[in-house]
Amino acid sequence: MNASKPAGQYYEAIGDTLEQAVERAHAQIPPRRERDFAVSRIIEWGMQRGGITGAQVFYVKLIEDETAPFKT
């Protein structure tokens, strides 16, 4: 199966929680004059956990998506 990736600028971030990673990636989307909100869609996410301290880090990659049904 050869799934196509959406075209456009990707924004990536990490955080202590998934929500924090999404917020950080979403904050990278440049503001647009024609609207007062930004719309994004998560393309990829993951979590890394382990090590001596048992730390966990969340990763997210999103894209600006004007057709997404949820507006933020």
mmCIF file of the N, C-alpha and C atoms, coordinates in Angstrom:
data_MODEL
# 
_entry.id   MODEL 
# 
loop_
_atom_site.group_PDB 
_atom_site.id 
_atom_site.type_symbol 
_atom_site.label_atom_id 
_atom_site.label_alt_id 
_atom_site.label_comp_id 
_atom_site.label_asym_id 
_atom_site.label_entity_id 
_atom_site.label_seq_id 
_atom_site.pdbx_PDB_ins_code 
_atom_site.Cartn_x 
_atom_site.Cartn_y 
_atom_site.Cartn_z 
_atom_site.occupancy 
_atom_site.B_iso_or_equiv 
_atom_site.pdbx_formal_charge 
_atom_site.auth_seq_id 
_atom_site.auth_comp_id 
_atom_site.auth_asym_id 
_atom_site.auth_atom_id 
_atom_site.pdbx_PDB_model_num 
ATOM 1   N N  . MET A 1 1  ? 0.844   -1.177 0.000  1.00 0.00 ? 1  MET A N  1 
ATOM 2   C CA . MET A 1 1  ? 0.000   0.000  0.000  1.00 0.00 ? 1  MET A CA 1 
ATOM 3   C C  . MET A 1 1  ? 0.887   1.237  0.000  1.00 0.00 ? 1  MET A C  1 
ATOM 4   N N  . ASN A 1 2  ? 0.598   2.178  -0.864 1.00 0.00 ? 2  ASN A N  1 
ATOM 5   C CA . ASN A 1 2  ? 1.410   3.373  -0.998 1.00 0.00 ? 2  ASN A CA 1 
ATOM 6   C C  . ASN A 1 2  ? 0.557   4.593  -0.667 1.00 0.00 ? 2  ASN A C  1 
ATOM 7   N N  . ALA A 1 3  ? 0.458   4.918  0.600  1.00 0.00 ? 3  ALA A N  1 
ATOM 8   C CA . ALA A 1 3  ? -0.365  6.050  1.034  1.00 0.00 ? 3  ALA A CA 1 
ATOM 9   C C  . ALA A 1 3  ? 0.348   7.348  0.706  1.00 0.00 ? 3  ALA A C  1 
ATOM 10  N N  . SER A 1 4  ? -0.375  8.274  0.111  1.00 0.00 ? 4  SER A N  1 
ATOM 11  C CA . SER A 1 4  ? 0.236   9.561  -0.215 1.00 0.00 ? 4  SER A CA 1 
ATOM 12  C C  . SER A 1 4  ? 0.177   10.488 0.991  1.00 0.00 ? 4  SER A C  1 
ATOM 13  N N  . LYS A 1 5  ? 1.222   11.274 1.149  1.00 0.00 ? 5  LYS A N  1 
ATOM 14  C CA . LYS A 1 5  ? 1.274   12.242 2.241  1.00 0.00 ? 5  LYS A CA 1 
ATOM 15  C C  . LYS A 1 5  ? 0.699   13.560 1.757  1.00 0.00 ? 5  LYS A C  1 
ATOM 16  N N  . PRO A 1 6  ? 0.001   14.290 2.618  1.00 0.00 ? 6  PRO A N  1 
ATOM 17  C CA . PRO A 1 6  ? -0.529  15.588 2.222  1.00 0.00 ? 6  PRO A CA 1 
ATOM 18  C C  . PRO A 1 6  ? 0.600   16.556 1.897  1.00 0.00 ? 6  PRO A C  1 
ATOM 19  N N  . ALA A 1 7  ? 0.362   17.392 0.914  1.00 0.00 ? 7  ALA A N  1 
ATOM 20  C CA . ALA A 1 7  ? 1.355   18.407 0.552  1.00 0.00 ? 7  ALA A CA 1 
ATOM 21  C C  . ALA A 1 7  ? 1.257   19.570 1.522  1.00 0.00 ? 7  ALA A C  1 
ATOM 22  N N  . GLY A 1 8  ? 2.347   20.265 1.695  1.00 0.00 ? 8  GLY A N  1 
ATOM 23  C CA . GLY A 1 8  ? 2.331   21.435 2.561  1.00 0.00 ? 8  GLY A CA 1 
ATOM 24  C C  . GLY A 1 8  ? 3.434   21.400 3.587  1.00 0.00 ? 8  GLY A C  1 
ATOM 25  N N  . GLN A 1 9  ? 3.447   22.416 4.412  1.00 0.00 ? 9  GLN A N  1 
ATOM 26  C CA . GLN A 1 9  ? 4.471   22.567 5.442  1.00 0.00 ? 9  GLN A CA 1 
ATOM 27  C C  . GLN A 1 9  ? 4.124   21.716 6.660  1.00 0.00 ? 9  GLN A C  1 
ATOM 28  N N  . TYR A 1 10 ? 5.081   20.919 7.097  1.00 0.00 ? 10 TYR A N  1 
ATOM 29  C CA . TYR A 1 10 ? 4.910   20.119 8.301  1.00 0.00 ? 10 TYR A CA 1 
ATOM 30  C C  . TYR A 1 10 ? 5.485   20.863 9.498  1.00 0.00 ? 10 TYR A C  1 
ATOM 31  N N  . TYR A 1 11 ? 4.876   20.680 10.646 1.00 0.00 ? 11 TYR A N  1 
ATOM 32  C CA . TYR A 1 11 ? 5.342   21.284 11.894 1.00 0.00 ? 11 TYR A CA 1 
ATOM 33  C C  . TYR A 1 11 ? 5.521   20.157 12.901 1.00 0.00 ? 11 TYR A C  1 
ATOM 34  N N  . GLU A 1 12 ? 6.696   20.097 13.520 1.00 0.00 ? 12 GLU A N  1 
ATOM 35  C CA . GLU A 1 12 ? 7.020   19.014 14.439 1.00 0.00 ? 12 GLU A CA 1 
ATOM 36  C C  . GLU A 1 12 ? 7.407   19.568 15.799 1.00 0.00 ? 12 GLU A C  1 
ATOM 37  N N  . ALA A 1 13 ? 7.098   18.813 16.843 1.00 0.00 ? 13 ALA A N  1 
ATOM 38  C CA . ALA A 1 13 ? 7.471   19.222 18.201 1.00 0.00 ? 13 ALA A CA 1 
ATOM 39  C C  . ALA A 1 13 ? 7.453   18.007 19.118 1.00 0.00 ? 13 ALA A C  1 
ATOM 40  N N  . ILE A 1 14 ? 8.103   18.165 20.263 1.00 0.00 ? 14 ILE A N  1 
ATOM 41  C CA . ILE A 1 14 ? 8.069   17.155 21.312 1.00 0.00 ? 14 ILE A CA 1 
ATOM 42  C C  . ILE A 1 14 ? 7.575   17.809 22.589 1.00 0.00 ? 14 ILE A C  1 
ATOM 43  N N  . GLY A 1 15 ? 7.108   17.000 23.527 1.00 0.00 ? 15 GLY A N  1 
ATOM 44  C CA . GLY A 1 15 ? 6.638   17.516 24.804 1.00 0.00 ? 15 GLY A CA 1 
ATOM 45  C C  . GLY A 1 15 ? 6.532   16.411 25.833 1.00 0.00 ? 15 GLY A C  1 
ATOM 46  N N  . ASP A 1 16 ? 6.299   16.816 27.071 1.00 0.00 ? 16 ASP A N  1 
ATOM 47  C CA . ASP A 1 16 ? 6.131   15.858 28.164 1.00 0.00 ? 16 ASP A CA 1 
ATOM 48  C C  . ASP A 1 16 ? 4.794   15.130 28.072 1.00 0.00 ? 16 ASP A C  1 
ATOM 49  N N  . THR A 1 17 ? 3.824   15.741 27.394 1.00 0.00 ? 17 THR A N  1 
ATOM 50  C CA . THR A 1 17 ? 2.516   15.129 27.158 1.00 0.00 ? 17 THR A CA 1 
ATOM 51  C C  . THR A 1 17 ? 2.191   15.277 25.674 1.00 0.00 ? 17 THR A C  1 
ATOM 52  N N  . LEU A 1 18 ? 1.244   14.491 25.195 1.00 0.00 ? 18 LEU A N  1 
ATOM 53  C CA . LEU A 1 18 ? 0.828   14.617 23.803 1.00 0.00 ? 18 LEU A CA 1 
ATOM 54  C C  . LEU A 1 18 ? 0.231   15.998 23.556 1.00 0.00 ? 18 LEU A C  1 
ATOM 55  N N  . GLU A 1 19 ? -0.559  16.477 24.509 1.00 0.00 ? 19 GLU A N  1 
ATOM 56  C CA . GLU A 1 19 ? -1.173  17.796 24.373 1.00 0.00 ? 19 GLU A CA 1 
ATOM 57  C C  . GLU A 1 19 ? -0.114  18.889 24.254 1.00 0.00 ? 19 GLU A C  1 
ATOM 58  N N  . GLN A 1 20 ? 0.936   18.787 25.049 1.00 0.00 ? 20 GLN A N  1 
ATOM 59  C CA . GLN A 1 20 ? 2.008   19.781 25.007 1.00 0.00 ? 20 GLN A CA 1 
ATOM 60  C C  . GLN A 1 20 ? 2.729   19.737 23.653 1.00 0.00 ? 20 GLN A C  1 
ATOM 61  N N  . ALA A 1 21 ? 2.966   18.556 23.135 1.00 0.00 ? 21 ALA A N  1 
ATOM 62  C CA . ALA A 1 21 ? 3.618   18.428 21.832 1.00 0.00 ? 21 ALA A CA 1 
ATOM 63  C C  . ALA A 1 21 ? 2.749   19.024 20.728 1.00 0.00 ? 21 ALA A C  1 
ATOM 64  N N  . VAL A 1 22 ? 1.437   18.759 20.765 1.00 0.00 ? 22 VAL A N  1 
ATOM 65  C CA . VAL A 1 22 ? 0.520   19.317 19.771 1.00 0.00 ? 22 VAL A CA 1 
ATOM 66  C C  . VAL A 1 22 ? 0.495   20.838 19.880 1.00 0.00 ? 22 VAL A C  1 
ATOM 67  N N  . GLU A 1 23 ? 0.410   21.354 21.094 1.00 0.00 ? 23 GLU A N  1 
ATOM 68  C CA . GLU A 1 23 ? 0.384   22.801 21.299 1.00 0.00 ? 23 GLU A CA 1 
ATOM 69  C C  . GLU A 1 23 ? 1.651   23.457 20.751 1.00 0.00 ? 23 GLU A C  1 
ATOM 70  N N  . ARG A 1 24 ? 2.793   22.851 21.005 1.00 0.00 ? 24 ARG A N  1 
ATOM 71  C CA . ARG A 1 24 ? 4.067   23.407 20.532 1.00 0.00 ? 24 ARG A CA 1 
ATOM 72  C C  . ARG A 1 24 ? 4.168   23.370 19.005 1.00 0.00 ? 24 ARG A C  1 
ATOM 73  N N  . ALA A 1 25 ? 3.726   22.285 18.400 1.00 0.00 ? 25 ALA A N  1 
ATOM 74  C CA . ALA A 1 25 ? 3.762   22.197 16.937 1.00 0.00 ? 25 ALA A CA 1 
ATOM 75  C C  . ALA A 1 25 ? 2.777   23.178 16.316 1.00 0.00 ? 25 ALA A C  1 
ATOM 76  N N  . HIS A 1 26 ? 1.589   23.269 16.902 1.00 0.00 ? 26 HIS A N  1 
ATOM 77  C CA . HIS A 1 26 ? 0.554   24.159 16.381 1.00 0.00 ? 26 HIS A CA 1 
ATOM 78  C C  . HIS A 1 26 ? 0.981   25.621 16.484 1.00 0.00 ? 26 HIS A C  1 
ATOM 79  N N  . ALA A 1 27 ? 1.736   25.962 17.518 1.00 0.00 ? 27 ALA A N  1 
ATOM 80  C CA . ALA A 1 27 ? 2.205   27.342 17.708 1.00 0.00 ? 27 ALA A CA 1 
ATOM 81  C C  . ALA A 1 27 ? 3.177   27.770 16.610 1.00 0.00 ? 27 ALA A C  1 
ATOM 82  N N  . GLN A 1 28 ? 3.732   26.827 15.874 1.00 0.00 ? 28 GLN A N  1 
ATOM 83  C CA . GLN A 1 28 ? 4.659   27.149 14.791 1.00 0.00 ? 28 GLN A CA 1 
ATOM 84  C C  . GLN A 1 28 ? 3.952   27.585 13.509 1.00 0.00 ? 28 GLN A C  1 
ATOM 85  N N  . ILE A 1 29 ? 2.645   27.340 13.416 1.00 0.00 ? 29 ILE A N  1 
ATOM 86  C CA . ILE A 1 29 ? 1.893   27.730 12.225 1.00 0.00 ? 29 ILE A CA 1 
ATOM 87  C C  . ILE A 1 29 ? 1.828   29.250 12.185 1.00 0.00 ? 29 ILE A C  1 
ATOM 88  N N  . PRO A 1 30 ? 2.267   29.862 11.080 1.00 0.00 ? 30 PRO A N  1 
ATOM 89  C CA . PRO A 1 30 ? 2.254   31.326 11.026 1.00 0.00 ? 30 PRO A CA 1 
ATOM 90  C C  . PRO A 1 30 ? 0.830   31.878 11.005 1.00 0.00 ? 30 PRO A C  1 
ATOM 91  N N  . PRO A 1 31 ? 0.610   33.033 11.635 1.00 0.00 ? 31 PRO A N  1 
ATOM 92  C CA . PRO A 1 31 ? -0.727  33.635 11.630 1.00 0.00 ? 31 PRO A CA 1 
ATOM 93  C C  . PRO A 1 31 ? -1.125  34.072 10.219 1.00 0.00 ? 31 PRO A C  1 
ATOM 94  N N  . ARG A 1 32 ? -2.388  34.003 9.937  1.00 0.00 ? 32 ARG A N  1 
ATOM 95  C CA . ARG A 1 32 ? -2.922  34.411 8.631  1.00 0.00 ? 32 ARG A CA 1 
ATOM 96  C C  . ARG A 1 32 ? -3.800  35.641 8.824  1.00 0.00 ? 32 ARG A C  1 
ATOM 97  N N  . ARG A 1 33 ? -3.654  36.611 7.968  1.00 0.00 ? 33 ARG A N  1 
ATOM 98  C CA . ARG A 1 33 ? -4.439  37.850 8.090  1.00 0.00 ? 33 ARG A CA 1 
ATOM 99  C C  . ARG A 1 33 ? -5.926  37.621 7.834  1.00 0.00 ? 33 ARG A C  1 
ATOM 100 N N  . GLU A 1 34 ? -6.251  36.694 6.958  1.00 0.00 ? 34 GLU A N  1 
ATOM 101 C CA . GLU A 1 34 ? -7.647  36.515 6.555  1.00 0.00 ? 34 GLU A CA 1 
ATOM 102 C C  . GLU A 1 34 ? -8.503  35.745 7.563  1.00 0.00 ? 34 GLU A C  1 
ATOM 103 N N  . ARG A 1 35 ? -7.890  35.204 8.621  1.00 0.00 ? 35 ARG A N  1 
ATOM 104 C CA . ARG A 1 35 ? -8.694  34.503 9.635  1.00 0.00 ? 35 ARG A CA 1 
ATOM 105 C C  . ARG A 1 35 ? -8.006  34.588 10.996 1.00 0.00 ? 35 ARG A C  1 
ATOM 106 N N  . ASP A 1 36 ? -8.792  34.425 12.036 1.00 0.00 ? 36 ASP A N  1 
ATOM 107 C CA . ASP A 1 36 ? -8.262  34.563 13.399 1.00 0.00 ? 36 ASP A CA 1 
ATOM 108 C C  . ASP A 1 36 ? -8.058  33.214 14.089 1.00 0.00 ? 36 ASP A C  1 
ATOM 109 N N  . PHE A 1 37 ? -8.020  32.135 13.325 1.00 0.00 ? 37 PHE A N  1 
ATOM 110 C CA . PHE A 1 37 ? -7.816  30.808 13.894 1.00 0.00 ? 37 PHE A CA 1 
ATOM 111 C C  . PHE A 1 37 ? -6.884  30.019 12.984 1.00 0.00 ? 37 PHE A C  1 
ATOM 112 N N  . ALA A 1 38 ? -6.334  28.968 13.514 1.00 0.00 ? 38 ALA A N  1 
ATOM 113 C CA . ALA A 1 38 ? -5.484  28.066 12.734 1.00 0.00 ? 38 ALA A CA 1 
ATOM 114 C C  . ALA A 1 38 ? -6.101  26.676 12.773 1.00 0.00 ? 38 ALA A C  1 
ATOM 115 N N  . VAL A 1 39 ? -6.009  25.975 11.674 1.00 0.00 ? 39 VAL A N  1 
ATOM 116 C CA . VAL A 1 39 ? -6.578  24.640 11.560 1.00 0.00 ? 39 VAL A CA 1 
ATOM 117 C C  . VAL A 1 39 ? -5.444  23.677 11.225 1.00 0.00 ? 39 VAL A C  1 
ATOM 118 N N  . SER A 1 40 ? -5.363  22.597 11.978 1.00 0.00 ? 40 SER A N  1 
ATOM 119 C CA . SER A 1 40 ? -4.291  21.638 11.724 1.00 0.00 ? 40 SER A CA 1 
ATOM 120 C C  . SER A 1 40 ? -4.821  20.214 11.809 1.00 0.00 ? 40 SER A C  1 
ATOM 121 N N  . ARG A 1 41 ? -4.019  19.310 11.268 1.00 0.00 ? 41 ARG A N  1 
ATOM 122 C CA . ARG A 1 41 ? -4.349  17.886 11.318 1.00 0.00 ? 41 ARG A CA 1 
ATOM 123 C C  . ARG A 1 41 ? -3.078  17.133 11.686 1.00 0.00 ? 41 ARG A C  1 
ATOM 124 N N  . ILE A 1 42 ? -3.179  16.230 12.638 1.00 0.00 ? 42 ILE A N  1 
ATOM 125 C CA . ILE A 1 42 ? -2.024  15.432 13.042 1.00 0.00 ? 42 ILE A CA 1 
ATOM 126 C C  . ILE A 1 42 ? -1.770  14.367 11.982 1.00 0.00 ? 42 ILE A C  1 
ATOM 127 N N  . ILE A 1 43 ? -0.545  14.331 11.492 1.00 0.00 ? 43 ILE A N  1 
ATOM 128 C CA . ILE A 1 43 ? -0.139  13.372 10.474 1.00 0.00 ? 43 ILE A CA 1 
ATOM 129 C C  . ILE A 1 43 ? 0.525   12.159 11.116 1.00 0.00 ? 43 ILE A C  1 
ATOM 130 N N  . GLU A 1 44 ? 1.291   12.399 12.176 1.00 0.00 ? 44 GLU A N  1 
ATOM 131 C CA . GLU A 1 44 ? 2.058   11.332 12.813 1.00 0.00 ? 44 GLU A CA 1 
ATOM 132 C C  . GLU A 1 44 ? 2.296   11.698 14.271 1.00 0.00 ? 44 GLU A C  1 
ATOM 133 N N  . TRP A 1 45 ? 2.291   10.713 15.137 1.00 0.00 ? 45 TRP A N  1 
ATOM 134 C CA . TRP A 1 45 ? 2.638   10.953 16.537 1.00 0.00 ? 45 TRP A CA 1 
ATOM 135 C C  . TRP A 1 45 ? 3.242   9.689  17.116 1.00 0.00 ? 45 TRP A C  1 
ATOM 136 N N  . GLY A 1 46 ? 3.946   9.857  18.212 1.00 0.00 ? 46 GLY A N  1 
ATOM 137 C CA . GLY A 1 46 ? 4.553   8.706  18.853 1.00 0.00 ? 46 GLY A CA 1 
ATOM 138 C C  . GLY A 1 46 ? 5.010   9.045  20.258 1.00 0.00 ? 46 GLY A C  1 
ATOM 139 N N  . MET A 1 47 ? 5.446   8.015  20.971 1.00 0.00 ? 47 MET A N  1 
ATOM 140 C CA . MET A 1 47 ? 5.925   8.190  22.334 1.00 0.00 ? 47 MET A CA 1 
ATOM 141 C C  . MET A 1 47 ? 7.171   7.343  22.520 1.00 0.00 ? 47 MET A C  1 
ATOM 142 N N  . GLN A 1 48 ? 8.143   7.915  23.185 1.00 0.00 ? 48 GLN A N  1 
ATOM 143 C CA . GLN A 1 48 ? 9.361   7.184  23.534 1.00 0.00 ? 48 GLN A CA 1 
ATOM 144 C C  . GLN A 1 48 ? 9.423   7.125  25.049 1.00 0.00 ? 48 GLN A C  1 
ATOM 145 N N  . ARG A 1 49 ? 9.657   5.928  25.586 1.00 0.00 ? 49 ARG A N  1 
ATOM 146 C CA . ARG A 1 49 ? 9.658   5.768  27.041 1.00 0.00 ? 49 ARG A CA 1 
ATOM 147 C C  . ARG A 1 49 ? 10.745  4.793  27.450 1.00 0.00 ? 49 ARG A C  1 
ATOM 148 N N  . GLY A 1 50 ? 11.372  5.087  28.570 1.00 0.00 ? 50 GLY A N  1 
ATOM 149 C CA . GLY A 1 50 ? 12.369  4.151  29.071 1.00 0.00 ? 50 GLY A CA 1 
ATOM 150 C C  . GLY A 1 50 ? 13.582  4.848  29.635 1.00 0.00 ? 50 GLY A C  1 
ATOM 151 N N  . GLY A 1 51 ? 14.692  4.154  29.576 1.00 0.00 ? 51 GLY A N  1 
ATOM 152 C CA . GLY A 1 51 ? 15.924  4.684  30.141 1.00 0.00 ? 51 GLY A CA 1 
ATOM 153 C C  . GLY A 1 51 ? 15.981  4.448  31.638 1.00 0.00 ? 51 GLY A C  1 
ATOM 154 N N  . ILE A 1 52 ? 17.033  4.894  32.240 1.00 0.00 ? 52 ILE A N  1 
ATOM 155 C CA . ILE A 1 52 ? 17.234  4.707  33.677 1.00 0.00 ? 52 ILE A CA 1 
ATOM 156 C C  . ILE A 1 52 ? 16.148  5.397  34.489 1.00 0.00 ? 52 ILE A C  1 
ATOM 157 N N  . THR A 1 53 ? 15.741  6.588  34.047 1.00 0.00 ? 53 THR A N  1 
ATOM 158 C CA . THR A 1 53 ? 14.750  7.354  34.807 1.00 0.00 ? 53 THR A CA 1 
ATOM 159 C C  . THR A 1 53 ? 13.315  7.012  34.432 1.00 0.00 ? 53 THR A C  1 
ATOM 160 N N  . GLY A 1 54 ? 13.120  6.237  33.374 1.00 0.00 ? 54 GLY A N  1 
ATOM 161 C CA . GLY A 1 54 ? 11.762  5.916  32.934 1.00 0.00 ? 54 GLY A CA 1 
ATOM 162 C C  . GLY A 1 54 ? 11.052  7.098  32.300 1.00 0.00 ? 54 GLY A C  1 
ATOM 163 N N  . ALA A 1 55 ? 11.823  8.018  31.757 1.00 0.00 ? 55 ALA A N  1 
ATOM 164 C CA . ALA A 1 55 ? 11.253  9.229  31.155 1.00 0.00 ? 55 ALA A CA 1 
ATOM 165 C C  . ALA A 1 55 ? 10.423  8.886  29.923 1.00 0.00 ? 55 ALA A C  1 
ATOM 166 N N  . GLN A 1 56 ? 9.466   9.745  29.618 1.00 0.00 ? 56 GLN A N  1 
ATOM 167 C CA . GLN A 1 56 ? 8.700   9.588  28.394 1.00 0.00 ? 56 GLN A CA 1 
ATOM 168 C C  . GLN A 1 56 ? 8.620   10.927 27.677 1.00 0.00 ? 56 GLN A C  1 
ATOM 169 N N  . VAL A 1 57 ? 8.674   10.850 26.356 1.00 0.00 ? 57 VAL A N  1 
ATOM 170 C CA . VAL A 1 57 ? 8.621   12.029 25.501 1.00 0.00 ? 57 VAL A CA 1 
ATOM 171 C C  . VAL A 1 57 ? 7.631   11.733 24.382 1.00 0.00 ? 57 VAL A C  1 
ATOM 172 N N  . PHE A 1 58 ? 6.765   12.694 24.092 1.00 0.00 ? 58 PHE A N  1 
ATOM 173 C CA . PHE A 1 58 ? 5.805   12.561 23.005 1.00 0.00 ? 58 PHE A CA 1 
ATOM 174 C C  . PHE A 1 58 ? 6.272   13.389 21.817 1.00 0.00 ? 58 PHE A C  1 
ATOM 175 N N  . TYR A 1 59 ? 6.038   12.858 20.614 1.00 0.00 ? 59 TYR A N  1 
ATOM 176 C CA . TYR A 1 59 ? 6.420   13.495 19.364 1.00 0.00 ? 59 TYR A CA 1 
ATOM 177 C C  . TYR A 1 59 ? 5.160   13.657 18.524 1.00 0.00 ? 59 TYR A C  1 
ATOM 178 N N  . VAL A 1 60 ? 5.035   14.791 17.837 1.00 0.00 ? 60 VAL A N  1 
ATOM 179 C CA . VAL A 1 60 ? 3.901   14.986 16.947 1.00 0.00 ? 60 VAL A CA 1 
ATOM 180 C C  . VAL A 1 60 ? 4.354   15.718 15.690 1.00 0.00 ? 60 VAL A C  1 
ATOM 181 N N  . LYS A 1 61 ? 3.752   15.325 14.574 1.00 0.00 ? 61 LYS A N  1 
ATOM 182 C CA . LYS A 1 61 ? 3.962   16.027 13.307 1.00 0.00 ? 61 LYS A CA 1 
ATOM 183 C C  . LYS A 1 61 ? 2.576   16.385 12.792 1.00 0.00 ? 61 LYS A C  1 
ATOM 184 N N  . LEU A 1 62 ? 2.368   17.658 12.479 1.00 0.00 ? 62 LEU A N  1 
ATOM 185 C CA . LEU A 1 62 ? 1.068   18.066 11.963 1.00 0.00 ? 62 LEU A CA 1 
ATOM 186 C C  . LEU A 1 62 ? 1.249   18.966 10.759 1.00 0.00 ? 62 LEU A C  1 
ATOM 187 N N  . ILE A 1 63 ? 0.149   19.218 10.084 1.00 0.00 ? 63 ILE A N  1 
ATOM 188 C CA . ILE A 1 63 ? 0.133   20.062 8.906  1.00 0.00 ? 63 ILE A CA 1 
ATOM 189 C C  . ILE A 1 63 ? -1.047  21.013 9.033  1.00 0.00 ? 63 ILE A C  1 
ATOM 190 N N  . GLU A 1 64 ? -0.881  22.218 8.545  1.00 0.00 ? 64 GLU A N  1 
ATOM 191 C CA . GLU A 1 64 ? -2.007  23.153 8.509  1.00 0.00 ? 64 GLU A CA 1 
ATOM 192 C C  . GLU A 1 64 ? -3.014  22.610 7.505  1.00 0.00 ? 64 GLU A C  1 
ATOM 193 N N  . ASP A 1 65 ? -4.277  22.534 7.891  1.00 0.00 ? 65 ASP A N  1 
ATOM 194 C CA . ASP A 1 65 ? -5.307  21.933 7.045  1.00 0.00 ? 65 ASP A CA 1 
ATOM 195 C C  . ASP A 1 65 ? -6.583  22.751 7.146  1.00 0.00 ? 65 ASP A C  1 
ATOM 196 N N  . GLU A 1 66 ? -6.825  23.591 6.160  1.00 0.00 ? 66 GLU A N  1 
ATOM 197 C CA . GLU A 1 66 ? -8.006  24.458 6.167  1.00 0.00 ? 66 GLU A CA 1 
ATOM 198 C C  . GLU A 1 66 ? -9.305  23.685 6.018  1.00 0.00 ? 66 GLU A C  1 
ATOM 199 N N  . THR A 1 67 ? -9.240  22.426 5.581  1.00 0.00 ? 67 THR A N  1 
ATOM 200 C CA . THR A 1 67 ? -10.455 21.635 5.388  1.00 0.00 ? 67 THR A CA 1 
ATOM 201 C C  . THR A 1 67 ? -10.817 20.790 6.604  1.00 0.00 ? 67 THR A C  1 
ATOM 202 N N  . ALA A 1 68 ? -9.979  20.831 7.646  1.00 0.00 ? 68 ALA A N  1 
ATOM 203 C CA . ALA A 1 68 ? -10.269 20.043 8.848  1.00 0.00 ? 68 ALA A CA 1 
ATOM 204 C C  . ALA A 1 68 ? -11.573 20.533 9.481  1.00 0.00 ? 68 ALA A C  1 
ATOM 205 N N  . PRO A 1 69 ? -12.406 19.628 9.984  1.00 0.00 ? 69 PRO A N  1 
ATOM 206 C CA . PRO A 1 69 ? -13.698 20.029 10.539 1.00 0.00 ? 69 PRO A CA 1 
ATOM 207 C C  . PRO A 1 69 ? -13.602 20.760 11.872 1.00 0.00 ? 69 PRO A C  1 
ATOM 208 N N  . PHE A 1 70 ? -12.504 20.593 12.605 1.00 0.00 ? 70 PHE A N  1 
ATOM 209 C CA . PHE A 1 70 ? -12.369 21.207 13.921 1.00 0.00 ? 70 PHE A CA 1 
ATOM 210 C C  . PHE A 1 70 ? -11.488 22.436 13.817 1.00 0.00 ? 70 PHE A C  1 
ATOM 211 N N  . LYS A 1 71 ? -11.979 23.576 14.247 1.00 0.00 ? 71 LYS A N  1 
ATOM 212 C CA . LYS A 1 71 ? -11.235 24.827 14.182 1.00 0.00 ? 71 LYS A CA 1 
ATOM 213 C C  . LYS A 1 71 ? -10.680 25.155 15.557 1.00 0.00 ? 71 LYS A C  1 
ATOM 214 N N  . THR A 1 72 ? -9.401  25.509 15.636 1.00 0.00 ? 72 THR A N  1 
ATOM 215 C CA . THR A 1 72 ? -8.787  25.852 16.914 1.00 0.00 ? 72 THR A CA 1 
ATOM 216 C C  . THR A 1 72 ? -8.461  27.324 16.970 1.00 0.00 ? 72 THR A C  1 
# 
